[in-house]
Amino acid sequence: MSSSDLKQVFMQFCKFGDPSNKGTMTGAKFFKFTKDCKIVDSKVTRTSIDLLFSKIKAKGARTIAFSEFKKAIPALAKMKYGSDEETPKLMALITANGSAKSSGTKAKKNKFHDDKSLYTGVYARGGPDAMANQKITLSKMMDRSGANVRGVNDKYDHNK
C-alpha cells in the first residue's frame, strides 16, 4: 500500500460524519478506523488503541494529522502481531478492509406498535382527531350552551 493509498484511507475516516474535515482524526475516528479495518481483537483492545492515540498525538491536542497517523501504523503492527516488522501484513489488512462502514441501529419488532389490531382506546378508533376538522373561533369558545359528554357543543358538532 502506497503512502497516497494510506492517505486516502486516512481522509475517508477523517471525513466520516464530517465532510468538511480537512484532515484531522479524533480518537473516536481512530478507533473506528482500527475496528473497521479489523485490527481490533483480543490483543488490541479499545483501551490499548486509546493509549496509542494519546501517545502519538501532540500534548494538549485532541486530533492527529496524517504524519502522526503514519507513525501509528508500525505501533499497531507491533500490538497486533508482536513485531513492527509485520507492518506490511497490517498494511495488507488495511488495504483489504480500509473503508468506513456505516451501520445504523435496526429496530426490533414490537407487537404492540406494529400490529394495529392490538391498539386500544382512542387509537383503536383512529386516533385523537375528533375536533381536528373544526375551526375554533372566539364566538364558539365563549358559547355557554349545552354540550355533549365529550364537551363538544351540539350546535358546532360537524360529525353529525
Contacts in CASP RR format, 6 or more apart in sequence:
PFRMAT RR
TARGET T0000
AUTHOR 0000-0000-0000
METHOD contacts of the structure
MODEL  1
MSSSDLKQVFMQFCKFGDPSNKGTMTGAKFFKFTKDCKIVDSKVTRTSID
LLFSKIKAKGARTIAFSEFKKAIPALAKMKYGSDEETPKLMALITANGSA
KSSGTKAKKNKFHDDKSLYTGVYARGGPDAMANQKITLSKMMDRSGANVR
GVNDKYDHNK
1 91 0 8 1.000
1 92 0 8 1.000
1 94 0 8 1.000
1 95 0 8 1.000
3 70 0 8 1.000
5 95 0 8 1.000
6 69 0 8 1.000
6 70 0 8 1.000
6 73 0 8 1.000
6 91 0 8 1.000
6 94 0 8 1.000
7 66 0 8 1.000
9 33 0 8 1.000
9 94 0 8 1.000
9 98 0 8 1.000
9 99 0 8 1.000
10 23 0 8 1.000
10 25 0 8 1.000
10 33 0 8 1.000
10 66 0 8 1.000
10 69 0 8 1.000
11 23 0 8 1.000
12 98 0 8 1.000
12 99 0 8 1.000
12 100 0 8 1.000
13 25 0 8 1.000
13 29 0 8 1.000
13 30 0 8 1.000
13 32 0 8 1.000
13 33 0 8 1.000
13 36 0 8 1.000
13 100 0 8 1.000
14 21 0 8 1.000
14 23 0 8 1.000
14 24 0 8 1.000
14 25 0 8 1.000
14 29 0 8 1.000
15 21 0 8 1.000
15 23 0 8 1.000
16 29 0 8 1.000
16 32 0 8 1.000
16 100 0 8 1.000
16 102 0 8 1.000
23 65 0 8 1.000
23 66 0 8 1.000
24 63 0 8 1.000
24 64 0 8 1.000
24 65 0 8 1.000
25 33 0 8 1.000
25 63 0 8 1.000
25 64 0 8 1.000
25 65 0 8 1.000
25 69 0 8 1.000
26 62 0 8 1.000
26 63 0 8 1.000
27 50 0 8 1.000
27 53 0 8 1.000
27 62 0 8 1.000
27 63 0 8 1.000
27 64 0 8 1.000
30 49 0 8 1.000
30 53 0 8 1.000
30 64 0 8 1.000
30 69 0 8 1.000
30 72 0 8 1.000
31 40 0 8 1.000
31 46 0 8 1.000
31 49 0 8 1.000
31 50 0 8 1.000
31 53 0 8 1.000
32 100 0 8 1.000
33 39 0 8 1.000
33 100 0 8 1.000
34 40 0 8 1.000
34 44 0 8 1.000
34 49 0 8 1.000
34 76 0 8 1.000
36 97 0 8 1.000
36 98 0 8 1.000
36 99 0 8 1.000
36 100 0 8 1.000
36 101 0 8 1.000
37 93 0 8 1.000
37 94 0 8 1.000
37 97 0 8 1.000
37 98 0 8 1.000
38 93 0 8 1.000
38 97 0 8 1.000
39 76 0 8 1.000
39 80 0 8 1.000
39 90 0 8 1.000
39 93 0 8 1.000
39 94 0 8 1.000
40 46 0 8 1.000
40 49 0 8 1.000
41 80 0 8 1.000
43 79 0 8 1.000
43 80 0 8 1.000
44 76 0 8 1.000
44 79 0 8 1.000
44 80 0 8 1.000
48 79 0 8 1.000
52 72 0 8 1.000
52 75 0 8 1.000
52 76 0 8 1.000
52 79 0 8 1.000
53 64 0 8 1.000
53 72 0 8 1.000
55 75 0 8 1.000
56 64 0 8 1.000
56 68 0 8 1.000
56 69 0 8 1.000
56 71 0 8 1.000
56 72 0 8 1.000
56 75 0 8 1.000
57 63 0 8 1.000
57 64 0 8 1.000
57 68 0 8 1.000
58 68 0 8 1.000
64 72 0 8 1.000
73 87 0 8 1.000
73 90 0 8 1.000
73 91 0 8 1.000
73 94 0 8 1.000
74 84 0 8 1.000
74 87 0 8 1.000
75 84 0 8 1.000
76 90 0 8 1.000
77 83 0 8 1.000
77 84 0 8 1.000
77 85 0 8 1.000
77 86 0 8 1.000
77 87 0 8 1.000
77 89 0 8 1.000
77 90 0 8 1.000
78 84 0 8 1.000
78 86 0 8 1.000
80 86 0 8 1.000
80 90 0 8 1.000
81 89 0 8 1.000
81 90 0 8 1.000
111 118 0 8 1.000
112 118 0 8 1.000
122 128 0 8 1.000
130 150 0 8 1.000
130 152 0 8 1.000
130 159 0 8 1.000
131 152 0 8 1.000
133 158 0 8 1.000
134 156 0 8 1.000
134 158 0 8 1.000
140 153 0 8 1.000
140 156 0 8 1.000
143 153 0 8 1.000
143 155 0 8 1.000
143 156 0 8 1.000
145 153 0 8 1.000
145 154 0 8 1.000
145 155 0 8 1.000
146 153 0 8 1.000
146 154 0 8 1.000
147 153 0 8 1.000
147 154 0 8 1.000
148 154 0 8 1.000
148 157 0 8 1.000
154 160 0 8 1.000
END
